[in-house]
């Protein structure tokens, strides 16, 4: 019958010791030291940006429209998302948090 001893210290270092028999086999396997696996990096949260046009009722007569990108969950008042239907215009972008178009 063989034996295995697993030891973990305060720093997370894992030491594995194995032996041949409980009676003390001289051909016991050598000690193995295993490194703990690093935690995977968290994926950045994606923010959806929408291309919007400002349409303030007082500015409709001047025929000048302001266009800009705003996060989907935070579109200001008098700004409206553009929906591309007849023209190939990029109206939606998904970027990592902290990046702006």
N, CA, C and O atoms as a printed pandas DataFrame, in Angstrom:
     atom_number atom_name residue_name chain_id  residue_number  x_coord  y_coord  z_coord
0              1         N          UNK        A               1    0.851   -1.169    0.000
1              2        CA          UNK        A               1    0.000    0.000    0.000
2              3         C          UNK        A               1    0.901    1.237    0.000
3              4         O          UNK        A               1    1.829    1.332    0.803
4              5         N          UNK        A               2    0.627    2.176   -0.894
5              6        CA          UNK        A               2    1.424    3.390   -0.966
6              7         C          UNK        A               2    0.724    4.515   -0.213
7              8         O          UNK        A               2   -0.452    4.410    0.135
8              9         N          UNK        A               3    1.473    5.603    0.034
9             10        CA          UNK        A               3    0.921    6.734    0.772
10            11         C          UNK        A               3    1.247    8.038    0.068
11            12         O          UNK        A               3    2.219    8.130   -0.682
12            13         N          UNK        A               4    0.410    9.058    0.323
13            14        CA          UNK        A               4    0.610   10.396   -0.231
14            15         C          UNK        A               4    0.346   11.410    0.875
15            16         O          UNK        A               4   -0.649   11.308    1.593
16            17         N          UNK        A               5    1.239   12.388    1.012
17            18        CA          UNK        A               5    1.062   13.462    1.983
18            19         C          UNK        A               5    1.071   14.782    1.220
19            20         O          UNK        A               5    1.999   15.057    0.459
20            21         N          UNK        A               6    0.047   15.593    1.422
21            22        CA          UNK        A               6   -0.051   16.896    0.762
22            23         C          UNK        A               6    0.026   17.959    1.849
23            24         O          UNK        A               6   -0.731   17.929    2.820
24            25         N          UNK        A               7    0.957   18.906    1.672
25            26        CA          UNK        A               7    1.151   19.960    2.659
26            27         C          UNK        A               7    1.025   21.320    1.976
27            28         O          UNK        A               7    1.620   21.545    0.922
28            29         N          UNK        A               8    0.247   22.227    2.577
29            30        CA          UNK        A               8    0.069   23.581    2.044
30            31         C          UNK        A               8    0.495   24.564    3.124
31            32         O          UNK        A               8   -0.042   24.542    4.231
32            33         N          UNK        A               9    1.473   25.439    2.805
33            34        CA          UNK        A               9    1.920   26.413    3.801
34            35         C          UNK        A               9    1.129   27.714    3.693
35            36         O          UNK        A               9    0.195   27.812    2.898
36            37         N          UNK        A              10    1.508   28.726    4.503
37            38        CA          UNK        A              10    0.764   29.991    4.569
38            39         C          UNK        A              10    0.751   30.737    3.245
39            40         O          UNK        A              10   -0.217   31.432    2.938
40            41         N          UNK        A              11    1.820   30.603    2.449
41            42        CA          UNK        A              11    1.894   31.337    1.186
42            43         C          UNK        A              11    1.131   30.646    0.062
43            44         O          UNK        A              11    1.059   31.184   -1.043
44            45         N          UNK        A              12    0.568   29.487    0.309
45            46        CA          UNK        A              12   -0.186   28.765   -0.712
46            47         C          UNK        A              12    0.659   27.753   -1.473
47            48         O          UNK        A              12    0.173   27.135   -2.421
48            49         N          UNK        A              13    1.928   27.572   -1.072
49            50        CA          UNK        A              13    2.805   26.604   -1.738
50            51         C          UNK        A              13    2.378   25.193   -1.355
51            52         O          UNK        A              13    2.175   24.892   -0.179
52            53         N          UNK        A              14    2.243   24.335   -2.360
53            54        CA          UNK        A              14    1.783   22.971   -2.146
54            55         C          UNK        A              14    2.966   22.025   -2.283
55            56         O          UNK        A              14    3.703   22.083   -3.267
56            57         N          UNK        A              15    3.151   21.149   -1.289
57            58        CA          UNK        A              15    4.204   20.143   -1.332
58            59         C          UNK        A              15    3.535   18.772   -1.266
59            60         O          UNK        A              15    2.702   18.520   -0.395
60            61         N          UNK        A              16    3.905   17.892   -2.192
61            62        CA          UNK        A              16    3.338   16.547   -2.239
62            63         C          UNK        A              16    4.464   15.551   -1.981
63            64         O          UNK        A              16    5.499   15.591   -2.646
64            65         N          UNK        A              17    4.262   14.666   -1.023
65            66        CA          UNK        A              17    5.226   13.597   -0.739
66            67         C          UNK        A              17    4.526   12.265   -0.939
67            68         O          UNK        A              17    3.398   12.064   -0.488
68            69         N          UNK        A              18    5.212   11.362   -1.621
69            70        CA          UNK        A              18    4.640   10.034   -1.861
70            71         C          UNK        A              18    5.635    8.972   -1.430
71            72         O          UNK        A              18    6.848    9.153   -1.535
72            73         N          UNK        A              19    5.109    7.878   -0.951
73            74        CA          UNK        A              19    5.965    6.765   -0.539
74            75         C          UNK        A              19    5.431    5.460   -1.084
75            76         O          UNK        A              19    4.261    5.350   -1.452
76            77         N          UNK        A              20    6.294    4.486   -1.129
77            78        CA          UNK        A              20    5.922    3.195   -1.702
78            79         C          UNK        A              20    5.008    2.382   -0.815
79            80         O          UNK        A              20    3.902    2.027   -1.225
80            81         N          UNK        A              21    5.457    2.074    0.413
81            82        CA          UNK        A              21    4.622    1.261    1.309
82            83         C          UNK        A              21    4.657    1.873    2.691
83            84         O          UNK        A              21    5.523    2.689    3.006
84            85         N          UNK        A              22    3.707    1.471    3.509
85            86        CA          UNK        A              22    3.654    1.977    4.873
86            87         C          UNK        A              22    4.776    1.394    5.724
87            88         O          UNK        A              22    5.043    1.891    6.818
88            89         N          UNK        A              23    5.434    0.348    5.236
89            90        CA          UNK        A              23    6.532   -0.258    5.995
90            91         C          UNK        A              23    7.857    0.422    5.693
91            92         O          UNK        A              23    8.874    0.042    6.273
92            93         N          UNK        A              24    7.888    1.415    4.805
93            94        CA          UNK        A              24    9.106    2.159    4.550
94            95         C          UNK        A              24    9.871    1.644    3.353
95            96         O          UNK        A              24   11.001    1.185    3.521
96            97         N          UNK        A              25    9.316    1.695    2.148
97            98        CA          UNK        A              25    9.973    1.252    0.924
98            99         C          UNK        A              25   11.125    2.201    0.598
99           100         O          UNK        A              25   10.896    3.407    0.515
100          101         N          UNK        A              26   12.336    1.718    0.413
101          102        CA          UNK        A              26   13.448    2.588    0.062
102          103         C          UNK        A              26   13.320    3.157   -1.348
103          104         O          UNK        A              26   14.066    4.076   -1.686
104          105         N          UNK        A              27   12.422    2.663   -2.178
105          106        CA          UNK        A              27   12.240    3.135   -3.558
106          107         C          UNK        A              27   11.098    4.154   -3.637
107          108         O          UNK        A              27   10.422    4.265   -4.660
108          109         N          UNK        A              28   10.899    4.886   -2.558
109          110        CA          UNK        A              28    9.808    5.866   -2.520
110          111         C          UNK        A              28   10.029    6.948   -3.569
111          112         O          UNK        A              28   11.166    7.289   -3.897
112          113         N          UNK        A              29    8.933    7.482   -4.089
113          114        CA          UNK        A              29    9.006    8.541   -5.102
114          115         C          UNK        A              29    9.526    9.824   -4.468
115          116         O          UNK        A              29    9.258   10.068   -3.291
116          117         N          UNK        A              30   10.268   10.661   -5.216
117          118        CA          UNK        A              30   10.782   11.923   -4.665
118          119         C          UNK        A              30    9.657   12.922   -4.424
119          120         O          UNK        A              30    8.551   12.770   -4.942
120          121         N          UNK        A              31    9.961   13.957   -3.620
121          122        CA          UNK        A              31    8.973   15.003   -3.333
122          123         C          UNK        A              31    8.707   15.839   -4.578
123          124         O          UNK        A              31    9.619   16.115   -5.357
124          125         N          UNK        A              32    7.472   16.233   -4.757
125          126        CA          UNK        A              32    7.082   17.126   -5.845
126          127         C          UNK        A              32    6.564   18.419   -5.232
127          128         O          UNK        A              32    5.803   18.387   -4.265
128          129         N          UNK        A              33    6.970   19.555   -5.787
129          130        CA          UNK        A              33    6.442   20.833   -5.335
130          131         C          UNK        A              33    5.593   21.420   -6.452
131          132         O          UNK        A              33    6.082   21.652   -7.558
132          133         N          UNK        A              34    4.335   21.657   -6.161
133          134        CA          UNK        A              34    3.408   22.211   -7.136
134          135         C          UNK        A              34    3.162   23.681   -6.822
135          136         O          UNK        A              34    2.939   24.043   -5.667
136          137         N          UNK        A              35    3.202   24.520   -7.840
137          138        CA          UNK        A              35    2.897   25.938   -7.680
138          139         C          UNK        A              35    1.387   26.134   -7.781
139          140         O          UNK        A              35    0.741   25.500   -8.615
140          141         N          UNK        A              36    0.818   26.998   -6.948
141          142        CA          UNK        A              36   -0.623   27.258   -7.092
142          143         C          UNK        A              36   -0.887   27.981   -8.411
143          144         O          UNK        A              36   -0.095   28.814   -8.851
144          145         N          UNK        A              37   -2.017   27.643   -9.029
145          146        CA          UNK        A              37   -2.363   28.254  -10.315
146          147         C          UNK        A              37   -2.773   29.705  -10.095
147          148         O          UNK        A              37   -3.551   30.000   -9.187
148          149         N          UNK        A              38   -2.249   30.620  -10.928
149          150        CA          UNK        A              38   -2.656   32.026  -10.771
150          151         C          UNK        A              38   -4.114   32.204  -11.172
151          152         O          UNK        A              38   -4.629   31.504  -12.044
152          153         N          UNK        A              39   -4.765   33.159  -10.512
153          154        CA          UNK        A              39   -6.163   33.428  -10.849
154          155         C          UNK        A              39   -6.228   34.118  -12.202
155          156         O          UNK        A              39   -5.396   34.977  -12.495
156          157         N          UNK        A              40   -7.202   33.759  -13.032
157          158        CA          UNK        A              40   -7.315   34.411  -14.347
158          159         C          UNK        A              40   -7.670   35.886  -14.170
159          160         O          UNK        A              40   -8.368   36.265  -13.231
160          161         N          UNK        A              41   -7.170   36.711  -15.099
161          162        CA          UNK        A              41   -7.474   38.135  -15.036
162          163         C          UNK        A              41   -8.947   38.349  -15.351
163          164         O          UNK        A              41   -9.481   37.739  -16.278
164          165         N          UNK        A              42   -9.607   39.213  -14.585
165          166        CA          UNK        A              42  -11.027   39.454  -14.865
166          167         C          UNK        A              42  -11.186   40.167  -16.204
167          168         O          UNK        A              42  -10.403   41.051  -16.553
168          169         N          UNK        A              43  -12.208   39.766  -16.938
169          170        CA          UNK        A              43  -12.475   40.403  -18.229
170          171         C          UNK        A              43  -13.084   41.776  -17.973
171          172         O          UNK        A              43  -13.905   41.935  -17.070
172          173         N          UNK        A              44  -12.683   42.769  -18.769
173          174        CA          UNK        A              44  -13.257   44.104  -18.546
174          175         C          UNK        A              44  -14.742   44.129  -18.902
175          176         O          UNK        A              44  -15.191   43.457  -19.831
176          177         N          UNK        A              45  -15.476   44.909  -18.148
177          178        CA          UNK        A              45  -16.909   45.060  -18.409
178          179         C          UNK        A              45  -17.071   45.844  -19.716
179          180         O          UNK        A              45  -16.413   46.864  -19.920
180          181         N          UNK        A              46  -17.946   45.361  -20.591
181          182        CA          UNK        A              46  -18.189   46.053  -21.860
182          183         C          UNK        A              46  -19.301   47.089  -21.687
183          184         O          UNK        A              46  -20.322   46.834  -21.048
184          185         N          UNK        A              47  -19.073   48.254  -22.272
185          186        CA          UNK        A              47  -20.072   49.334  -22.244
186          187         C          UNK        A              47  -20.558   49.537  -23.672
187          188         O          UNK        A              47  -19.750   49.644  -24.595
188          189         N          UNK        A              48  -21.865   49.590  -23.857
189          190        CA          UNK        A              48  -22.449   49.816  -25.179
190          191         C          UNK        A              48  -22.629   51.312  -25.389
191          192         O          UNK        A              48  -23.303   51.992  -24.614
192          193         N          UNK        A              49  -22.006   51.808  -26.463
193          194        CA          UNK        A              49  -22.114   53.226  -26.824
194          195         C          UNK        A              49  -23.041   53.355  -28.023
195          196         O          UNK        A              49  -23.016   52.516  -28.924
196          197         N          UNK        A              50  -23.854   54.396  -28.038
197          198        CA          UNK        A              50  -24.772   54.647  -29.145
198          199         C          UNK        A              50  -24.475   56.011  -29.743
199          200         O          UNK        A              50  -24.215   56.984  -29.036
200          201         N          UNK        A              51  -24.520   56.049  -31.053
201          202        CA          UNK        A              51  -24.364   57.326  -31.749
202          203         C          UNK        A              51  -25.703   58.046  -31.642
203          204         O          UNK        A              51  -26.742   57.496  -32.005
204          205         N          UNK        A              52  -25.673   59.276  -31.143
205          206        CA          UNK        A              52  -26.911   60.021  -30.883
206          207         C          UNK        A              52  -26.863   61.375  -31.583
207          208         O          UNK        A              52  -25.798   61.888  -31.926
208          209         N          UNK        A              53  -28.046   61.929  -31.782
209          210        CA          UNK        A              53  -28.174   63.273  -32.352
210          211         C          UNK        A              53  -28.947   64.117  -31.347
211          212         O          UNK        A              53  -29.901   63.656  -30.721
212          213         N          UNK        A              54  -28.505   65.378  -31.209
213          214        CA          UNK        A              54  -29.186   66.293  -30.286
214          215         C          UNK        A              54  -30.298   66.996  -31.050
215          216         O          UNK        A              54  -30.067   67.609  -32.092
216          217         N          UNK        A              55  -31.501   66.895  -30.516
217          218        CA          UNK        A              55  -32.656   67.526  -31.148
218          219         C          UNK        A              55  -33.418   68.305  -30.089
219          220         O          UNK        A              55  -34.419   67.831  -29.552
220          221         N          UNK        A              56  -32.939   69.493  -29.800
221          222        CA          UNK        A              56  -33.619   70.379  -28.861
222          223         C          UNK        A              56  -34.706   71.105  -29.654
223          224         O          UNK        A              56  -34.419   71.610  -30.739
224          225         N          UNK        A              57  -35.931   71.176  -29.159
225          226        CA          UNK        A              57  -37.007   71.813  -29.924
226          227         C          UNK        A              57  -36.665   73.222  -30.403
227          228         O          UNK        A              57  -37.137   73.622  -31.467
228          229         N          UNK        A              58  -35.873   73.980  -29.671
229          230        CA          UNK        A              58  -35.511   75.330  -30.080
230          231         C          UNK        A              58  -34.463   75.362  -31.183
231          232         O          UNK        A              58  -34.294   76.399  -31.823
232          233         N          UNK        A              59  -33.758   74.270  -31.427
233          234        CA          UNK        A              59  -32.690   74.237  -32.426
234          235         C          UNK        A              59  -33.118   73.604  -33.746
235          236         O          UNK        A              59  -32.307   73.527  -34.669
236          237         N          UNK        A              60  -34.350   73.155  -33.865
237          238        CA          UNK        A              60  -34.793   72.469  -35.080
238          239         C          UNK        A              60  -34.856   73.409  -36.281
239          240         O          UNK        A              60  -34.740   72.950  -37.417
240          241         N          UNK        A              61  -35.036   74.696  -36.065
241          242        CA          UNK        A              61  -35.160   75.640  -37.175
242          243         C          UNK        A              61  -33.817   75.946  -37.832
243          244         O          UNK        A              61  -33.779   76.297  -39.012
244          245         N          UNK        A              62  -32.710   75.820  -37.086
245          246        CA          UNK        A              62  -31.416   76.201  -37.650
246          247         C          UNK        A              62  -30.823   75.107  -38.537
247          248         O          UNK        A              62  -29.843   75.368  -39.235
248          249         N          UNK        A              63  -31.363   73.926  -38.536
249          250        CA          UNK        A              63  -30.951   72.786  -39.363
250          251         C          UNK        A              63  -29.517   72.332  -39.069
251          252         O          UNK        A              63  -28.889   71.693  -39.914
252          253         N          UNK        A              64  -29.006   72.648  -37.906
253          254        CA          UNK        A              64  -27.710   72.144  -37.455
254          255         C          UNK        A              64  -27.991   71.108  -36.379
255          256         O          UNK        A              64  -28.732   71.374  -35.432
256          257         N          UNK        A              65  -27.402   69.934  -36.523
257          258        CA          UNK        A              65  -27.603   68.881  -35.541
258          259         C          UNK        A              65  -26.251   68.448  -34.991
259          260         O          UNK        A              65  -25.300   68.258  -35.750
260          261         N          UNK        A              66  -26.165   68.295  -33.700
261          262        CA          UNK        A              66  -24.957   67.805  -33.049
262          263         C          UNK        A              66  -25.047   66.292  -32.942
263          264         O          UNK        A              66  -26.083   65.746  -32.562
264          265         N          UNK        A              67  -23.959   65.623  -33.279
265          266        CA          UNK        A              67  -23.908   64.165  -33.207
266          267         C          UNK        A              67  -22.790   63.779  -32.250
267          268         O          UNK        A              67  -21.717   64.383  -32.267
268          269         N          UNK        A              68  -23.039   62.774  -31.415
269          270        CA          UNK        A              68  -22.021   62.321  -30.472
270          271         C          UNK        A              68  -22.309   60.920  -29.964
271          272         O          UNK        A              68  -23.394   60.377  -30.173
272          273         N          UNK        A              69  -21.321   60.343  -29.295
273          274        CA          UNK        A              69  -21.452   58.999  -28.724
274          275         C          UNK        A              69  -21.767   59.119  -27.237
275          276         O          UNK        A              69  -21.151   59.910  -26.523
276          277         N          UNK        A              70  -22.737   58.322  -26.778
277          278        CA          UNK        A              70  -23.106   58.301  -25.365
278          279         C          UNK        A              70  -23.327   56.852  -24.938
279          280         O          UNK        A              70  -23.792   56.036  -25.733
280          281         N          UNK        A              71  -22.988   56.524  -23.660
281          282        CA          UNK        A              71  -23.278   55.170  -23.163
282          283         C          UNK        A              71  -24.786   54.919  -23.177
283          284         O          UNK        A              71  -25.568   55.815  -22.859
284          285         N          UNK        A              72  -25.189   53.716  -23.540
285          286        CA          UNK        A              72  -26.616   53.386  -23.663
286          287         C          UNK        A              72  -27.413   53.695  -22.400
287          288         O          UNK        A              72  -28.558   54.142  -22.474
288          289         N          UNK        A              73  -26.802   53.453  -21.237
289          290        CA          UNK        A              73  -27.554   53.645  -20.002
290          291         C          UNK        A              73  -27.517   55.086  -19.502
291          292         O          UNK        A              73  -28.103   55.390  -18.463
292          293         N          UNK        A              74  -26.831   55.989  -20.232
293          294        CA          UNK        A              74  -26.705   57.361  -19.757
294          295         C          UNK        A              74  -26.793   58.355  -20.924
295          296         O          UNK        A              74  -25.867   59.137  -21.139
296          297         N          UNK        A              75  -27.885   58.329  -21.665
297          298        CA          UNK        A              75  -28.079   59.255  -22.783
298          299         C          UNK        A              75  -28.733   60.519  -22.227
299          300         O          UNK        A              75  -29.795   60.441  -21.610
300          301         N          UNK        A              76  -28.106   61.696  -22.438
301          302        CA          UNK        A              76  -28.647   62.949  -21.883
302          303         C          UNK        A              76  -29.990   63.340  -22.507
303          304         O          UNK        A              76  -30.410   62.808  -23.535
304          305         N          UNK        A              77  -30.637   64.288  -21.839
305          306        CA          UNK        A              77  -31.917   64.796  -22.333
306          307         C          UNK        A              77  -31.709   65.511  -23.664
307          308         O          UNK        A              77  -30.698   66.186  -23.856
308          309         N          UNK        A              78  -32.643   65.367  -24.565
309          310        CA          UNK        A              78  -32.655   65.947  -25.918
310          311         C          UNK        A              78  -31.637   65.283  -26.846
311          312         O          UNK        A              78  -31.389   65.798  -27.936
312          313         N          UNK        A              79  -31.048   64.171  -26.454
313          314        CA          UNK        A              79  -30.185   63.379  -27.336
314          315         C          UNK        A              79  -30.931   62.084  -27.633
315          316         O          UNK        A              79  -31.497   61.463  -26.733
316          317         N          UNK        A              80  -30.928   61.682  -28.909
317          318        CA          UNK        A              80  -31.698   60.504  -29.326
318          319         C          UNK        A              80  -30.808   59.574  -30.138
319          320         O          UNK        A              80  -30.073   60.029  -31.015
320          321         N          UNK        A              81  -30.867   58.253  -29.849
321          322        CA          UNK        A              81  -30.044   57.296  -30.597
322          323         C          UNK        A              81  -30.425   57.254  -32.069
323          324         O          UNK        A              81  -31.601   57.330  -32.423
324          325         N          UNK        A              82  -29.420   57.134  -32.914
325          326        CA          UNK        A              82  -29.643   57.004  -34.359
326          327         C          UNK        A              82  -29.740   55.521  -34.680
327          328         O          UNK        A              82  -28.929   54.730  -34.199
328          329         N          UNK        A              83  -30.703   55.141  -35.471
329          330        CA          UNK        A              83  -30.847   53.760  -35.927
330          331         C          UNK        A              83  -30.535   53.714  -37.411
331          332         O          UNK        A              83  -31.213   54.365  -38.206
332          333         N          UNK        A              84  -29.514   52.952  -37.797
333          334        CA          UNK        A              84  -29.132   52.851  -39.212
334          335         C          UNK        A              84  -30.121   51.927  -39.915
335          336         O          UNK        A              84  -30.237   50.754  -39.560
336          337         N          UNK        A              85  -30.822   52.444  -40.896
337          338        CA          UNK        A              85  -31.782   51.635  -41.648
338          339         C          UNK        A              85  -31.471   51.628  -43.135
339          340         O          UNK        A              85  -31.483   50.570  -43.764
340          341         N          UNK        A              86  -31.197   52.783  -43.698
341          342        CA          UNK        A              86  -30.957   52.835  -45.146
342          343         C          UNK        A              86  -29.498   53.107  -45.486
343          344         O          UNK        A              86  -29.082   52.872  -46.621
344          345         N          UNK        A              87  -28.715   53.594  -44.536
345          346        CA          UNK        A              87  -27.310   53.899  -44.783
346          347         C          UNK        A              87  -26.424   53.024  -43.899
347          348         O          UNK        A              87  -26.788   52.744  -42.757
348          349         N          UNK        A              88  -25.275   52.589  -44.401
349          350        CA          UNK        A              88  -24.366   51.783  -43.569
350          351         C          UNK        A              88  -23.571   52.669  -42.612
351          352         O          UNK        A              88  -22.399   52.961  -42.852
352          353         N          UNK        A              89  -24.214   53.092  -41.531
353          354        CA          UNK        A              89  -23.587   53.965  -40.557
354          355         C          UNK        A              89  -23.396   53.180  -39.263
355          356         O          UNK        A              89  -24.303   52.479  -38.813
356          357         N          UNK        A              90  -22.214   53.302  -38.673
357          358        CA          UNK        A              90  -21.972   52.621  -37.409
358          359         C          UNK        A              90  -22.675   53.398  -36.297
359          360         O          UNK        A              90  -22.344   54.553  -36.030
360          361         N          UNK        A              91  -23.650   52.752  -35.651
361          362        CA          UNK        A              91  -24.433   53.449  -34.633
362          363         C          UNK        A              91  -24.277   52.830  -33.250
363          364         O          UNK        A              91  -24.731   53.423  -32.271
364          365         N          UNK        A              92  -23.651   51.661  -33.131
365          366        CA          UNK        A              92  -23.488   51.000  -31.845
366          367         C          UNK        A              92  -22.067   50.461  -31.757
367          368         O          UNK        A              92  -21.565   49.856  -32.705
368          369         N          UNK        A              93  -21.417   50.684  -30.606
369          370        CA          UNK        A              93  -20.081   50.145  -30.353
370          371         C          UNK        A              93  -20.060   49.555  -28.956
371          372         O          UNK        A              93  -20.685   50.091  -28.041
372          373         N          UNK        A              94  -19.337   48.441  -28.787
373          374        CA          UNK        A              94  -19.118   47.891  -27.457
374          375         C          UNK        A              94  -17.627   47.968  -27.180
375          376         O          UNK        A              94  -16.821   47.360  -27.884
376          377         N          UNK        A              95  -17.264   48.729  -26.137
377          378        CA          UNK        A              95  -15.874   48.949  -25.766
378          379         C          UNK        A              95  -15.673   48.592  -24.308
379          380         O          UNK        A              95  -16.624   48.637  -23.528
380          381         N          UNK        A              96  -14.439   48.234  -23.916
381          382        CA          UNK        A              96  -14.181   47.972  -22.495
382          383         C          UNK        A              96  -14.426   49.229  -21.675
383          384         O          UNK        A              96  -14.294   50.350  -22.166
384          385         N          UNK        A              97  -14.786   49.015  -20.413
385          386        CA          UNK        A              97  -15.076   50.123  -19.506
386          387         C          UNK        A              97  -13.843   51.034  -19.415
387          388         O          UNK        A              97  -12.721   50.549  -19.267
388          389         N          UNK        A              98  -14.050   52.318  -19.502
389          390        CA          UNK        A              98  -12.962   53.272  -19.436
390          391         C          UNK        A              98  -12.515   53.768  -20.802
391          392         O          UNK        A              98  -11.808   54.772  -20.882
392          393         N          UNK        A              99  -12.907   53.092  -21.880
393          394        CA          UNK        A              99  -12.565   53.517  -23.236
394          395         C          UNK        A              99  -13.749   54.281  -23.827
395          396         O          UNK        A              99  -14.908   53.974  -23.549
396          397         N          UNK        A             100  -13.431   55.276  -24.642
397          398        CA          UNK        A             100  -14.475   56.044  -25.304
398          399         C          UNK        A             100  -14.248   55.999  -26.820
399          400         O          UNK        A             100  -13.105   55.927  -27.273
400          401         N          UNK        A             101  -15.328   56.041  -27.600
401          402        CA          UNK        A             101  -15.166   56.030  -29.062
402          403         C          UNK        A             101  -14.581   57.337  -29.576
403          404         O          UNK        A             101  -14.381   57.493  -30.780
